[in-house]
Every structure is written in structure tokens, then in C-alpha cells.
Amino acid sequence: VGVEPALEARDRDTPPPLSLAQQRLWLLSRIDDAGAAYHMPCAYRLRGALDADALARALRALVARHEALRTRFDVVDGEA
């Protein structure tokens, strides 16, 4: 396993615009409140001892690395 490149934070004066796909999903969620329509639930059975601290660190690193996992859509004046 190689070393991941360092991440660099970007300053933003305003939030980036939504992509067309994000606009569609946002609109559909406002119309139907189908919040879980695109969720992909799954379960895994693991054997052996769980290192909860290592799992928590791995999940925090994953979320820190991928902005999409931290994305939220704030509504201002009826617009995402």
C-alpha cells in the first residue's frame, strides 16, 4: 500500500454550484422526500476481534479525504 498524496484545503468564498445530477437529486428529494432512494445498504460479517479505534480512525480518514462524504445541501431562499 502506497502513501496517499497530501490533501490541500481550498478556500471558497461561495459554495460551488451543484452539478446537473446533484440538482436532479435535490429536486427529487424536495418533491418526494425519497431520501433513501439512492442508498445502497449492505452488511458484512467479520470474524475475529474488532479494533474499534482502528476502525474509527479509518472511517475518519476516509471522510476527511473524500469531500463527497461531507457534502450537504443547504437551502437558501428555496435554492440548494
NORQUINOR-V914209 format. One line per field, one symbol per residue. phi: phi as a letter, one per 30 degrees, with the letter a starting at -180 (. if undefined). Layout:
# NORQUINOR-V914209
phi = ???
This chain:
# NORQUINOR-V914209
phi = .dddddcbdcdbdbddddddddeddddddddchdececdbdabbcccjdccedddddddddddddceedcdbcdcbhicd
